[in-house]
Every structure is written in structure tokens, then in C-alpha cells.
């Protein structure tokens, strides 16, 4: 219970869960609410889902987290228009890249299950769904943020 008694740990967990829920909700609406999930070519789905998640996080989730929990305070309100555009484009491009990596994870799992279990090639062993998609997304997101923070701290030391 010591984890929950520290306010910063509670805040990190709540922020993680809000991001996780946001990503799952966007996947639910785009993946199951549109015809993109049924296309044969996944590139359309990856691009549209990545753009939707990037825009949702940039314009809805991140401002809410900034106001509620002072997450990533930076100097966003004092920045120039070009800095804001750059910030938003980086979020969208990062979301597209993470969605692509999550798609690769699903593909590896499905192809591995087909090979291991001897299923037919048309079988989808693990279909996309919001909870698992958001979990994979947040794992990759957390690893990338940790890697970036590690590089930043190491570059300051040396």
C-alpha cells in the first residue's frame, strides 16, 4: 500500500489510466464504428487510427491532463504558433508510428499462433479490440517515453 500513499504515484497511475482509456475509446470508435477495420489493406486503418489517436490526445486528453494534474506543463501557453504546430505534428506522427508498431505486434502474435497451432492462414487468432490495443499502445508509449527520458538525462550528464 505504500505505492498508493504517495500522491505522485497516484497521479502517475491516474494519468496512465486516462491515456489508456482515451486510446481504447478512439480505437473503439474508429476500429469498430467505421469501415476501416474491415478493409483488406491495413495501411489505411493504421494511418487513420494513428491520426485520430494523435489528434484526440493532442486536443483533448493532453490539455485535460495539463489542467488537472499539471502533466507536461512546459511552456505550451507561452510558445509561438510554429512551436505549437510542431508539437501537434510530433504527437500525430508519433501516434501513427506507435499504431504501426502495435499492428506489427498483432501480426506477429497472429502469425505465430497460426504456425504453432496449425491453423488456416485466414484465421485471426487475436482480433483487434480496444482494451488490448490500448494496453499494447501504452506499453510502447511508456517504453518510448522512458527511452527519450534516459537519453535526455545521459546527454545532460556527459
Beta strands, then each sheet from edge to edge (+ up, - down):
end
